Amino acid sequence: MDRTDVRPGADDAHARSAATDPGARGLTAAEVAERTADGRTNAFVQNSSRSVWSIVRANVLTLFNGIVAACFLVLLVVGRWQDALFGFSAVANAVIGTVQEYSAKRALDRLALLNAPSARVWRDGAEVEVAIAEVVLDDLLVLRAGDQVAADGRVVDARGLQLDESMLTGESDAVEKTPGTEVLSGSIVVGGEGRAVVVRVGADSFANRIANEAKRFSMVTSELRSSINRVLKWITWIIGPLALIVLNSQMFAQGGWGEAIASGRWTDAVVATIASVVAAVPLGLVLITSITFAVGAVKLSRQQVLVQELPAVEGLARIDIICLDKTGTLTQGDIVFDGAHPVGQSHRDDAHPGWKQVLAWYGVQNDANATARSLASEFGEQPSAAPVGTVPFSSARKWSAVVFDDGMWILGGPEMVFPDAGSAADGSPASGAGRTALATRATELAATGRRTLVLAHGTPTHDETVPADAVPVALLTFRENIRPDARETLDYFAAQGVAVRVISGDNPQTVAAIARDVGLDAPHGFDARELPEDQDALIALLETTTVFGRVTPDQKKRIVVALKAAGHTVAMTGDGVNDALAIKEADIGVAMNSGAAATKAVARLILLDGRFSHLPHVVAEGRQVIANIERVSMLFLTKTAYATFLALVFGVLLLPFPFLPRQLSITDGLTIGIPAFFFALLPNAKRYIPGFLRRSLTFAIPAGAVVTLGLAVFAVVSANIGTPQAEIRTGSTLILTVIGLWILVVLSRPVTPFKTVVIGAMMIGLVLVYTIPIVGDFLQLVDPSFETAALILVVAAGCIGLIEIVRFVHRRLTRRDELRMVGGQAANRSLLHRPAAGAPSVQTGTVDAAK
């Protein structure tokens, strides 16, 4: 051992490296100014995760907007702007979606991988602190434990320098750095100290490159959005032939093609055709969905949850399994001293009276890692004499040592300081039996979720080896505090039928102890190094095992892929770049704001204050969105169904289409659009049940058929008795409004006081539409005759009765889906474990496993 390798010699080491390496002397003020003027600084503005153009394109250039815009332009061309009111819904939908996603983009762009506010550099022969953006090429960085590396550099001198690069590479073990090796921006100094010459800054640095590579946008899977898009796709395929059928029938209704063109009445045929086309498109459904998502995102932002893409609000409510990283999610990540445990008789103060002072010395060193620093406040004063030698910590040997006048003190992992059991059997601490007992005790402590180190004492050696006569003095345990909200949050997920999988890079048994501490049924952890290669075997393992340790970044991604292949909707939480692959692959990725920018860029949700307990609020908000959108979708899809059926029936029968576009706009507003806006924002805690589109269509299609039947009967009977076309349109509008209001009542059950107010307001609106002269004239409504009024009442009453039958059958089908869902959730709830009364409890608070 080098007896001169002690703390007072650090400045001498700096001086020697400066003499041998010109880059190690630091820059002068003139050299810094020159590099700053040339732009060779660390200032860097990251590209956004999603460009403004891509956001605008996604919200404006849609199939929905294309159909509406085409119809809107045709009406303007033929001079019928009064019938083009529906165009405003398309504009509102595009604006709301664009503004919300742009707001999320701006919030994301403010997040940076380098969170440290300043960096230490060596300039003009002195150490100074500068802003990270002011670091320049060839600067000499001064690195100490706890620092975050500001730019890529080459080490010029080091004393036990160790970096945690897990945020960048996914490698959980600390990496030892020696002169000549590289340090990467974004990594954390966890032990030792050193200096490094900056070799890459700004956009060229590793941290910024990896952040940009990860920030590739992909759309979140949304059942609501995909279902609506599927309906629009179906409508696109049929809308062309449907328009031709209606146009042909309307031209014949105007006296034939030749007569209609010659008389100029072809414009009435075109307007009627557009009325049928626009009625078939669920205009308000897309708008209401965007508004609901946007309101949900705003509400979550008040709880420090950033929603980067609107449908992510819905997504977390659909998950049935959530994968958690340990550190930063279940635990707070801060290591604290837990206790000292006796080892034989050697821990007694009369045997080794200075052991507590030695631990105090370890805790206050500049190169102390987080574990060693936690010792500072637990023990008394340091030894009065300076050490005569040290052995810096090495990630290879996993121990460090200090030599005082009374001998050599070694602090490290028990299995590394005493790697074998020896051959003696006298039971002394230095014998084989004593070391076996030490290993057994260390294993028992580690199984409780605590990290275990041993403090040993022996005769100083002249090389970096443990003394042959070393004896253990005390076992030291450390813990990482569990988040106070972790257990409550996991309780919530279990109650909701959401299974949990803990996947961590740490020791499997330690992670399992942490899982038990937060209430999970985890008798043991599975070592990911033994994961089966076969996908089916992996899926079977994932279905039965809760905790996985020693998981690499690629394995995290593979686990998520396997769970999705098994039919699960998967959420993944994490904070490091090593989690980015899995977070991006998951249906819903959740990142902590304290994590890497690359990870936050690919996540759908960011917990800005890092509180795991926000997730239940997100789930509740998502459930409100899904349940309410499902309710209002039945209104909109019913309109789509009857509009399609009306176009076919009236087209085949060559009957005049019974509505003007403006009449449909008013009807839609009173029976669907306005009430749907209020109903979509009501509290709703109904659990998510798969099959949104199927359930919506099983009501909408029969209900649409009932509406079509009623209007067709009314039109045919009215035509046969010679009712004028204006009166037929008025009667049809009144029938559609009455039936629409009844469908609204049916889908609002149970009817609350607030819903009663909304429905009552719509009925009042209906009365006002028919009684205010200026409104009636604009809509071209006329007073119906007695015969027409009687026919309206009969048709409306018959349709209401049929609607009640449709709803009864639909509720039976929905109830069957709910029972099937509850059965599946009951199996997931068994994953939450509650120890029986009197059962031994696991140590509250845990720590990363000993590596």
Number of C-alpha atoms within 10 A of each C-alpha: 15 13 13 11 17 18 16 10 11 16 10 10 16 17 15 13 19 16 12 11 12 11 18 25 22 24 22 14 10 10 17 21 13 13 16 17 10 9 13 18 23 23 17 14 12 19 13 18 22 21 13 14 10 12 17 17 13 13 22 19 11 12 13 21 19 13 17 22 17 12 22 21 15 16 20 13 10 13 12 17 14 13 21 24 13 23 18 12 19 21 16 15 22 21 16 17 23 21 15 22 22 19 13 18 22 15 14 21 16 11 19 21 20 20 15 14 12 17 21 22 24 21 19 14 10 10 14 13 16 13 14 22 17 17 28 27 24 23 28 27 30 21 26 26 22 18 20 23 26 31 33 25 26 24 24 25 27 23 24 22 27 28 27 21 24 21 24 22 16 19 16 18 17 20 20 21 23 18 16 14 13 17 28 21 24 26 23 23 28 25 31 25 24 26 27 30 27 27 18 21 25 26 17 14 21 19 28 25 14 17 24 17 11 20 21 14 15 12 12 21 16 17 18 21 16 12 15 20 16 13 17 19 14 11 19 16 10 14 21 11 12 22 21 14 19 30 27 19 26 28 25 20 16 19 14 15 18 13 14 19 15 10 11 12 16 23 17 18 25 21 24 25 29 25 27 30 25 24 25 26 25 22 24 24 24 22 22 25 27 24 21 26 29 22 18 23 28 16 16 19 16 9 16 17 25 26 30 28 22 26 27 27 31 30 27 28 27 26 20 22 23 23 26 20 25 24 24 23 23 27 25 20 18 17 21 22 21 21 14 18 16 15 21 17 15 20 21 14 12 9 11 14 13 14 22 20 17 23 24 22 24 24 23 17 16 15 27 25 21 17 22 22 23 22 24 20 13 15 16 14 13 19 16 8 8 14 18 17 20 22 23 21 23 19 16 11 13 18 22 22 23 22 24 17 11 13 14 23 27 27 26 23 23 25 19 16 24 23 11 12 18 14 9 13 14 11 14 15 21 22 18 19 18 22 26 19 17 25 18 12 18 23 17 13 20 25 22 24 32 30 28 27 25 26 26 26 25 18 16 24 15 10 10 15 16 22 19 12 13 20 27 27 26 25 24 24 23 27 26 25 19 24 20 16 16 20 19 16 18 24 18 15 23 24 16 20 25 24 25 25 23 26 28 27 27 24 24 25 24 25 35 25 28 32 28 26 24 26 19 26 19 24 13 19 22 22 18 20 12 8 17 12 8 8 17 13 12 16 18 13 14 19 12 10 18 23 30 28 24 21 25 21 22 14 17 26 21 17 23 27 19 19 21 17 13 15 9 18 22 26 26 28 30 29 27 26 26 26 30 32 21 28 29 27 21 27 27 28 30 30 32 25 25 19 23 28 33 32 32 34 29 27 33 28 27 27 24 17 13 19 21 23 19 18 20 18 15 25 23 20 24 28 25 26 31 29 22 24 24 18 19 27 28 25 29 25 26 29 25 25 24 25 23 23 23 25 29 20 18 22 23 13 12 18 19 23 26 25 23 20 25 20 22 22 19 20 21 23 17 24 26 26 22 17 22 24 20 16 19 24 18 14 14 17 16 13 20 22 19 13 12 18 19 12 18 21 19 19 23 25 20 20 30 24 20 24 28 24 18 23 26 21 13 23 22 16 15 19 15 9 10 10 17 11 16 16 19 27 22 23 28 21 21 21 24 23 24 22 23 23 22 19 21 22 16 16 16 17 9 9 13 10 9 12 19 13 12 17 22 13 15 20 17 12 15 19 11 13 20 18 12 10 12 11 13 16 12 12 24 15 21 15 14 17 12 9 11 20 13 12 18 21 15 14 19 22 16 13 24 21 11 15 22 15 13 18 19 13 12 18 14 10 14 16 11 10 15 14 11 11 16 14 11 12 17 15 13 19 18 15 21 20 17 13 12 8 7 6 8 8 12 16 17 17 24 33 33 26 22 19 14
